Amino acid sequence: MFTGLIQKTGTVKRVSRGAGLVMEIAFEPWARPLEKGESVAVNGVCLTVCSFSADRFTADVLRETESRTGLGNLIPGDRVNLERALRAGDAMGGHIVQGHVDCRGEVISREPRGRDFRLGIRCGRVLAAQSVVKGSVAIDGVSLTITGLGDDWLAVDLIPTTLRDTTLGELRVGDEVNLEGDVIGKYVSKAAKPSGITEEKLARAGFL
């Protein structure tokens, strides 16, 4: 699993399509070298390191992964967010991120707010229903707090550090992003459906 705290950005060096999609990512070396078979989140997508050197690695991308994420649209030269999997004993910042992208979203607004920016993301009704204001969402692998929410969209505010140290500062209206909702929200949503729990029933019972 991951935390959504991006450790560095990398650059797509090669994209090849044969029997399947293979990506090669270049990066500034980590202090602890990569290992074959370990997991690295690329724009929020958990990929397995197939081969590596000091400053790059290759990963195979499943067809299922390609269909659910924007990895298939990347071309050489594109910047990507990178995070290595959490190890036992590591500090747990951000939130629980599995690297299993739920859907693609679309940037629908980019509004400056003083030194910060608010991004509006069209996310679809399912992910929106599983989300709450002040809850968490991963956008291209970056752990963020939801500051606005509608039936099929959500909003997040970005501080200068996030804009500088991740690819989110490059986003413009119309761009596509990988979205992963809070895993706790997914389980709560699934558990609530068979019982017939609705917002209306919770409100009548005094919980909302």
Order of alpha helices (4+ residues) and beta strands (2+ residues): beta-beta-beta-beta-beta-beta-alpha-beta-beta-beta-alpha-beta-beta-beta-alpha-beta-alpha-alpha
